[in-house]
Amino acid sequence: MAIHWHGILQRGTPEMDGTIGVTQDPIQPGGNFTYRMHLKGEYGFYWYHSHSRAYSDDGIRGPLTIHPSPQRPKPYKQLADDEPEFAALQSAEREAVPLLLSDWYHRVSDDVYNDYITTGMYPNNVDSLLANGQGRVQCLPQPESGMSMGSSSMNMPAASPTTSMAEGMTMDSGSPMKTDTMATGMASMDNMRRRAMEGSSMADMCMSMASTTTAAVSSVAMSPMASSTCTNTTAPLLVINANYTRGWLALNLVNGGSITKLSVSLDSHSMHVYAADGFYVKPQEVQVLHMSNGQRYSVMVKLNQMPGNYTLRFASYPYGSDMQQVIEGQATIVYQGDTRMAMPMNMTSHVSAPWMLSNGSATSNATLLSEQDLVLAEPASPPCQADITYNFFINQTDATTWALNGTPYQTPQVPLLCSNTSDGWNASTTLHVPLNSTVDIILQVANDSMDAMGHPFHLHGNRFWVLGSGSHSSFPSANITDAAASSLLNLEDPLYRDTADLPEAGWAALRFVADNPGAWIFHCHMQWHFMSGLAVVFVVGEEDM
């Protein structure tokens, strides 16, 4: 066991990063280890999780907030009409509600992974989505094979937290969904779902619906796991109390799931994104935001509706042409306050109107977060040129192996911080970087990869500028300097974060300054991909460690 402090730079304490085989040995059963780190200059929302096998999926994870200095400029000040409202926004940030959103298997992670390695069948479907560990199984209709998950075709209405399918209902597993063909028969799907919500028996419904536990595949070489059934549960949902008299509510969101990329929305409310991966950004008003695995967003919500219950929705969203699962989780925002008081004139009637469909796509009238338009509140332009460029091609070489440039990462038996090169460092997955070098990383999905899906990549011990990305295309040059004149890249005010998405069949260009001595792993944050080899380690300033 080891605990990684996701996003914390560990300046001066690289041995506290919590990465087995890189910075420490595993903590043995019954043993203990005390993490001590410096947080000077750091602020924002982070999270911690196990970095041993997939034990994070078993619940070893949690949110972490570093409160900013009162003197640090607050970008959300522009949302305030006057000083009292600005004070309300500051109070909301101090009392921000952490929301750890995660996917959940009903089996321990070792069993899930062992089945994957043994059968080659990718565990792409989970049993439920949770908010701070709370949630329920919700058996949503799944489109048959050949139906699209695109936002224009999979128009399944959002579910209500107060109505669910008949208790104890089971569904036969059907065909997993595929996202690259036009949907047909969506009206029938909607009717089936409506009838299920009204309590119709399974005999009245099409038996080809898939359950939330139907395994989907990430490659044409893989097959679905054995069929299983889906039974709705009625476990309590997370309830977040918000006093509307305070005017604003702040939420700190993190996607702590193993494989599920999420769309997030709050019925009838806009969200003002004011921080990304812990750093303040210029606020962007949205109704739906996408969160890849490991990413964090901090949002302000104006409490301008009538007191009542409003549904926070988080659902899987389509991120490629692979077969995927339709699954949604929910929490409830409850307005509190003395309802006998006169309501402000600008408050609207209580209607919990969804901005998002159950498949994670935004409704036509919703504004989606534009990640490329997020700008640091305190801009920090990247260096003009790089000293080193790494071109990494992501390749699935067989059903259970993922690799960068053809070599899968294997966890060293002796932590790199404690060993010498003679101890068996793999030259292909252990890269030596001079201290204070500017490093460019060009990620691309290899043309010969068995699967062309996108991947969330996280860098330990550093943050990087996301200079650009593209799907279904190749990076136009061998290095970023040659591509700098292209409109594809932003070298002036790119987003600065620690976890970024590589799009499907595409590329992503990242730049970071290697000014933090240590051994830092760079890996895919989809749990099973990381365990199957999708990682490298940067050893920065070896002589200064």
C-alpha positions in Angstrom: 0.0 0.0 0.0 1.1 3.6 -0.6 -0.8 6.9 -0.8 -0.3 9.4 -3.6 -1.1 13.1 -3.0 -2.5 13.9 -6.4 -1.4 17.3 -7.6 0.9 18.1 -4.6 4.3 18.9 -6.0 6.4 17.5 -3.1 9.1 20.0 -3.5 12.0 18.9 -1.3 10.2 15.7 -0.4 10.1 13.5 -3.5 10.2 10.4 -1.2 6.7 11.4 0.0 5.0 11.2 -3.4 3.6 7.7 -2.6 4.4 5.8 -5.8 5.5 2.2 -5.2 8.6 1.2 -7.1 9.5 4.9 -7.8 9.5 6.8 -4.5 9.0 4.1 -1.8 8.4 0.4 -1.0 4.9 -0.7 -0.3 3.6 -0.3 3.3 3.2 -3.8 4.5 0.0 -5.2 6.1 -0.1 -4.1 9.7 2.7 -1.6 9.0 2.6 2.2 9.0 4.2 5.1 7.2 4.0 8.8 8.0 3.9 11.2 5.1 5.4 14.6 5.7 5.5 17.3 3.0 5.9 21.0 2.4 2.9 22.9 1.1 4.5 26.4 0.8 3.1 28.3 -2.1 0.4 25.6 -2.9 -3.3 26.1 -2.7 -6.5 24.7 -4.1 -8.4 21.4 -4.4 -6.5 18.1 -4.6 -7.1 14.5 -3.7 -5.3 11.5 -2.3 -5.6 7.9 -3.3 -3.8 4.6 -3.2 -1.1 4.1 -5.7 -0.8 0.4 -5.2 -2.4 -1.9 -7.8 -6.1 -0.7 -8.1 -6.8 -0.3 -4.4 -8.0 3.2 -5.0 -11.1 1.5 -6.6 -11.7 -0.2 -3.3 -12.3 3.1 -1.6 -8.8 4.2 -0.5 -9.2 7.8 -1.7 -10.4 11.1 -0.5 -10.5 14.9 -1.1 -7.8 17.3 0.0 -8.2 21.1 0.2 -5.4 23.6 0.8 -7.0 27.0 1.6 -5.5 29.9 -0.3 -3.9 32.9 1.4 -6.5 35.7 2.1 -4.1 37.9 0.1 -4.3 35.8 -3.1 -6.5 37.6 -5.6 -9.9 35.8 -6.0 -11.0 35.5 -9.7 -14.6 35.0 -8.7 -14.8 38.6 -7.5 -16.1 39.5 -11.0 -19.2 37.5 -10.2 -20.1 39.9 -7.4 -22.3 43.0 -7.9 -21.1 44.6 -4.6 -18.8 44.0 -1.6 -21.4 42.0 0.4 -21.8 39.6 -2.4 -18.1 39.2 -2.8 -17.9 38.4 0.9 -20.6 35.8 0.3 -18.5 34.3 -2.4 -15.4 34.2 -0.2 -17.5 32.5 2.5 -18.7 29.9 0.0 -15.2 29.1 -1.0 -14.0 28.7 2.6 -16.9 26.3 3.2 -16.8 24.6 -0.3 -18.3 21.1 -0.3 -15.8 18.5 -1.6 -17.4 16.0 -4.0 -15.5 12.9 -4.8 -17.2 11.4 -7.8 -16.3 7.8 -8.5 -17.3 4.6 -10.3 -17.8 1.5 -8.2 -17.6 -2.2 -8.8 -19.4 -4.7 -6.6 -16.2 -6.8 -6.5 -12.8 -6.0 -5.1 -10.3 -4.6 -7.5 -7.9 -7.6 -7.4 -10.7 -9.9 -8.6 -11.7 -7.4 -11.4 -8.1 -7.1 -12.6 -7.4 -10.9 -12.4 -10.4 -11.6 -14.5 -9.2 -9.0 -17.1 -5.7 -10.5 -17.2 -7.0 -14.0 -17.4 -9.7 -13.5 -20.0 -8.6 -10.4 -21.9 -12.0 -9.0 -21.4 -11.8 -5.4 -20.4 -13.8 -4.4 -17.3 -15.3 -1.4 -19.0 -18.7 -1.4 -17.1 -19.2 -0.6 -13.5 -22.1 -1.2 -11.1 -22.8 2.3 -10.0 -21.5 5.9 -9.7 -21.0 7.4 -6.3 -20.8 10.9 -4.7 -18.7 10.8 -1.5 -19.3 7.1 -1.3 -23.1 7.3 -1.7 -25.2 6.2 -4.6 -27.4 3.5 -5.9 -27.7 1.0 -8.8 -29.9 2.6 -11.5 -30.8 0.3 -14.3 -31.0 2.6 -17.3 -32.0 1.2 -20.7 -28.9 0.5 -22.9 -29.1 0.9 -26.7 -28.7 -2.2 -28.7 -25.5 -2.8 -30.7 -25.3 -0.3 -33.5 -27.0 2.5 -31.6 -25.1 5.7 -31.1 -24.3 7.4 -27.9 -23.9 10.8 -29.6 -25.7 13.8 -28.1 -27.9 14.1 -31.1 -29.0 10.5 -31.1 -29.1 9.0 -27.6 -31.8 11.3 -26.3 -32.7 9.5 -23.1 -34.3 11.8 -20.6 -32.6 12.4 -17.2 -33.8 10.3 -14.3 -35.5 11.7 -11.3 -34.0 10.9 -7.9 -37.4 10.3 -6.4 -38.6 7.8 -9.0 -36.8 4.6 -9.9 -37.6 1.4 -11.7 -39.7 -1.2 -9.9 -37.9 -2.5 -6.9 -36.1 -5.8 -7.4 -36.6 -5.6 -11.2 -33.9 -7.5 -13.2 -32.9 -7.0 -16.8 -31.2 -9.4 -19.1 -27.9 -8.2 -20.4 -28.1 -7.1 -23.9 -25.5 -6.0 -26.5 -23.1 -3.3 -25.4 -23.5 0.0 -27.2 -21.4 1.3 -30.0 -20.9 5.0 -30.7 -20.0 5.2 -34.4 -23.3 4.5 -36.0 -26.6 6.4 -36.2 -29.2 5.5 -33.6 -32.4 3.9 -34.5 -35.6 3.4 -32.5 -34.8 6.0 -29.9 -38.5 6.7 -29.4 -38.9 3.0 -28.4 -36.0 3.3 -26.0 -37.5 6.4 -24.4 -40.9 4.7 -24.1 -39.3 1.6 -22.4 -37.5 3.8 -20.0 -40.6 5.8 -19.1 -42.6 2.6 -18.6 -39.9 1.3 -16.4 -39.9 4.4 -14.3 -43.6 4.0 -13.9 -43.1 0.5 -12.5 -44.0 -1.7 -15.5 -42.9 -5.3 -15.3 -40.0 -6.6 -17.2 -42.3 -8.8 -19.2 -43.8 -5.6 -20.7 -40.5 -4.3 -21.9 -38.0 -5.2 -24.5 -35.7 -7.9 -23.2 -32.7 -6.6 -25.2 -31.9 -3.9 -22.7 -28.4 -4.1 -21.3 -27.8 -3.7 -17.6 -25.4 -1.3 -16.0 -23.1 -4.3 -15.5 -22.9 -5.5 -19.1 -19.2 -5.5 -19.9 -18.3 -3.3 -22.9 -15.1 -3.7 -24.8 -12.3 -1.3 -25.6 -11.0 -3.2 -28.6 -12.3 -5.3 -31.4 -10.1 -8.1 -30.0 -12.0 -8.2 -26.8 -15.4 -9.7 -26.0 -18.0 -8.8 -23.4 -17.8 -10.5 -20.1 -20.5 -13.0 -19.1 -24.0 -11.7 -19.0 -25.3 -10.5 -15.7 -28.4 -8.9 -14.3 -29.1 -5.4 -13.1 -31.3 -4.8 -10.0 -32.2 -1.3 -8.9 -31.3 -0.4 -5.3 -32.7 2.3 -3.1 -29.6 3.3 -1.1 -29.7 6.9 0.1 -28.2 9.6 -2.1 -25.8 12.2 -0.9 -27.7 15.3 0.3 -25.9 18.7 0.3 -27.6 21.4 2.3 -27.4 24.9 1.0 -28.8 28.0 2.7 -30.2 30.2 0.0 -29.9 33.3 2.2 -26.1 33.0 1.8 -26.5 33.5 -2.0 -23.8 31.2 -3.2 -22.6 27.6 -2.9 -19.1 26.3 -3.8 -18.4 22.8 -4.9 -15.0 21.1 -5.3 -15.4 18.3 -7.8 -13.0 15.5 -8.6 -13.4 12.5 -10.9 -11.9 9.8 -8.7 -13.1 7.0 -10.9 -11.1 4.1 -12.3 -12.4 4.2 -15.9 -15.4 6.4 -16.2 -15.1 9.9 -17.7 -17.9 12.0 -16.3 -20.3 14.8 -17.3 -21.6 16.9 -14.4 -24.5 19.3 -14.1 -26.9 20.7 -11.5 -30.6 21.0 -12.5 -31.8 24.5 -13.1 -28.5 26.1 -12.1 -25.4 27.3 -13.9 -21.9 26.5 -12.5 -19.2 29.1 -12.6 -15.8 27.3 -13.0 -13.2 29.3 -11.0 -10.4 26.7 -10.6 -9.0 23.8 -12.5 -6.7 21.2 -10.9 -6.3 23.4 -7.9 -5.3 26.6 -9.8 -7.6 29.7 -10.1 -8.9 30.4 -13.6 -10.9 33.2 -15.0 -14.6 32.2 -14.3 -16.5 30.4 -17.1 -20.2 30.0 -16.8 -21.4 26.5 -17.9 -24.3 24.2 -17.3 -22.4 20.9 -18.1 -18.8 20.1 -17.6 -16.7 17.1 -18.6 -14.3 15.7 -16.2 -11.6 13.1 -17.1 -10.2 10.7 -14.6 -8.1 12.6 -11.9 -9.2 16.1 -12.9 -10.7 18.6 -10.5 -12.9 21.7 -11.0 -14.1 24.2 -8.4 -17.4 25.8 -9.2 -19.6 28.5 -7.7 -23.4 28.1 -7.9 -25.7 31.1 -7.5 -28.6 30.1 -5.2 -31.2 32.0 -7.2 -34.0 29.4 -7.3 -36.9 28.8 -4.9 -36.1 26.5 -1.9 -36.5 22.9 -2.8 -34.5 19.8 -4.0 -32.3 20.0 -7.1 -30.5 17.1 -8.6 -26.8 17.1 -9.2 -26.1 14.6 -12.0 -22.9 12.9 -13.0 -23.0 10.4 -15.9 -20.6 8.6 -18.2 -20.1 10.4 -21.4 -19.1 9.1 -24.9 -15.4 9.7 -25.5 -14.8 7.7 -28.6 -16.1 5.1 -31.0 -15.8 2.3 -28.5 -18.7 0.4 -27.0 -19.7 2.2 -23.8 -22.0 2.1 -20.9 -24.9 4.4 -20.1 -24.8 5.0 -16.3 -25.7 8.0 -14.2 -25.2 8.9 -10.5 -27.0 11.6 -8.6 -26.8 13.7 -5.4 -29.4 16.2 -4.1 -28.8 19.9 -3.4 -31.4 21.0 -0.8 -32.1 24.7 -0.4 -32.5 25.5 3.3 -33.8 28.6 5.0 -36.9 30.1 6.5 -39.4 29.6 3.7 -41.8 32.0 5.4 -39.5 34.8 4.5 -40.3 36.8 1.4 -38.5 35.4 -1.6 -36.3 37.8 -3.6 -37.9 39.0 -6.8 -35.2 37.4 -9.0 -36.0 33.9 -7.6 -37.7 31.6 -10.1 -40.3 28.9 -9.2 -39.0 25.5 -8.1 -38.5 23.3 -11.2 -35.6 20.9 -11.2 -34.9 21.1 -14.9 -32.0 18.9 -16.2 -29.3 20.3 -18.4 -28.0 16.8 -19.3 -29.3 13.6 -20.7 -28.7 10.2 -19.0 -25.9 9.4 -21.4 -23.9 12.4 -20.3 -24.5 14.6 -23.3 -25.7 18.2 -22.8 -29.2 19.3 -23.8 -29.4 21.6 -26.8 -29.8 24.7 -24.6 -26.9 23.9 -22.2 -23.5 25.5 -22.4 -20.6 22.9 -22.1 -17.3 23.7 -20.5 -14.7 24.8 -23.1 -11.5 23.6 -21.5 -9.3 25.2 -24.2 -10.8 28.6 -23.2 -9.9 28.3 -19.5 -7.2 30.8 -18.7 -5.2 31.1 -15.5 -6.4 33.9 -13.3 -2.7 34.8 -12.9 -1.4 34.1 -16.4 2.0 32.3 -16.6 3.2 31.9 -20.2 5.3 28.8 -20.9 8.9 29.1 -22.0 9.2 29.9 -25.7 11.3 26.8 -26.6 12.0 23.4 -25.2 15.3 21.8 -24.4 14.0 18.2 -24.8 11.1 16.7 -26.8 9.6 13.3 -26.1 7.3 11.8 -28.7 5.2 9.1 -27.0 3.0 6.8 -29.1 0.3 5.1 -27.1 -0.2 1.5 -28.2 -2.4 -1.4 -27.1 -0.2 -4.3 -28.2 -2.5 -7.1 -27.1 -5.7 -7.4 -25.1 -4.0 -6.8 -21.7 -0.9 -4.7 -22.6 -0.6 -0.9 -23.0 2.7 0.7 -23.8 4.4 4.0 -24.6 6.6 3.6 -27.6 6.2 -0.1 -27.5 7.5 -0.8 -24.0 5.1 -1.5 -21.2 6.1 0.0 -17.8 6.8 -2.6 -15.1 7.0 -1.5 -11.4 10.7 -1.8 -10.3 11.4 -4.1 -7.4 13.6 -1.4 -5.8 12.3 2.1 -5.7 14.1 4.3 -8.2 14.9 6.9 -5.6 16.7 4.3 -3.6 18.5 2.5 -6.4 21.3 2.8 -9.0 21.0 2.4 -12.7 22.7 -1.0 -12.3 19.7 -2.2 -10.3 17.7 -2.8 -13.5 16.3 0.6 -14.5 14.5 0.1 -17.8 16.1 2.6 -20.2 12.9 2.8 -22.2 10.6 3.7 -19.3 13.1 5.6 -17.1 14.0 8.9 -18.7 16.8 11.2 -17.2 16.1 14.9 -17.4 18.6 17.6 -16.5 17.3 20.0 -13.8 15.6 23.1 -15.0 15.1 21.8 -18.5 12.0 22.8 -20.5 10.4 19.5 -21.6 7.9 19.0 -24.4 5.7 15.9 -24.5 3.9 15.0 -27.6 1.4 12.2 -27.0 -0.2 10.4 -29.9 -2.3 7.3 -30.3 -0.4 5.0 -32.5 -1.9 4.1 -35.9 -1.3 0.4 -35.2 -2.8 0.4 -31.7 -5.5 -2.2 -31.2 -7.6 0.5 -29.7 -7.7 4.2 -30.5 -9.5 5.5 -27.4 -8.4 8.6 -25.6 -6.5 8.6 -22.3 -6.2 10.9 -19.3 -2.5 11.5 -18.4 -1.2 12.7 -15.0 2.3 13.9 -14.2 3.6 13.6 -10.6 5.7 16.3 -9.1 5.0 18.9 -11.8 2.3 20.7 -13.7 2.3 21.3 -17.4 0.9 23.7 -19.9 -1.6 22.1 -22.3 -0.5 23.7 -25.6 -3.1 21.9 -27.7 -4.8 18.7 -28.7 -6.8 17.1 -31.5 -8.8 14.0 -32.2 -8.7 11.7 -35.2 -5.5 13.4 -36.5 -1.7 13.2 -36.1 0.5 16.0 -34.7 1.7 17.9 -37.7 5.4 18.0 -36.8 8.2 16.2 -35.1 8.4 18.9 -32.4 6.4 21.8 -31.0 8.8 24.5 -32.3 8.1 23.5 -35.9 4.4 23.5 -35.2 4.4 26.7 -33.3 3.1 28.7 -36.2 0.0 26.5 -36.5 -3.3 27.7 -35.1 -3.5 24.3 -33.4 -1.3 25.5 -30.5 -1.7 28.1 -27.8 1.7 29.3 -26.6 0.5 32.5 -25.0 -2.0 31.6 -22.2 -2.5 27.9 -22.2 -4.1 26.1 -19.3 -1.7 24.9 -16.6 -2.7 21.7 -14.8 -1.5 18.2 -13.8 -4.0 15.9 -15.6 -4.9 16.3 -19.3 -6.8 14.3 -21.8 -5.4 12.7 -25.0 -8.3 12.6 -27.4 -9.4 9.5 -29.3 -7.1 8.6 -32.2 -5.4 12.0 -31.6 -2.6 13.9 -30.0 -1.9 16.2 -27.1 1.0 18.7 -26.8 2.3 19.4 -23.2 5.2 21.5 -21.9 6.7 21.6 -18.4 9.7 23.0 -16.6 11.7 20.2 -14.9 12.6 22.3 -11.8 11.7 19.8 -9.1 14.3 17.2 -8.4 12.9 13.7 -8.0 11.6 10.6 -9.8 8.2 11.4 -11.2 5.9 9.0 -12.9 3.8 10.0 -15.9 0.9 7.7 -16.5 -2.6 7.1 -17.8 -5.1 7.6 -15.0 -7.4 4.8 -16.2 -6.6 2.3 -13.6 -6.4 -0.8 -15.7 -4.3 0.9 -18.4 -1.8 2.0 -15.8 -1.6 -1.5 -14.3 -1.2 -2.8 -17.8 1.9 -0.7 -18.6 0.9 2.8 -19.7 3.5 4.8 -17.9 7.1 6.2 -17.9 9.2 7.8 -15.2 11.1 11.1 -15.5 14.2 11.2 -13.2 14.8 15.0 -12.8 18.1 16.4 -11.6 19.5 13.1 -10.5 22.6 14.7 -9.1 20.5 17.1 -7.0 18.3 14.4 -5.3 
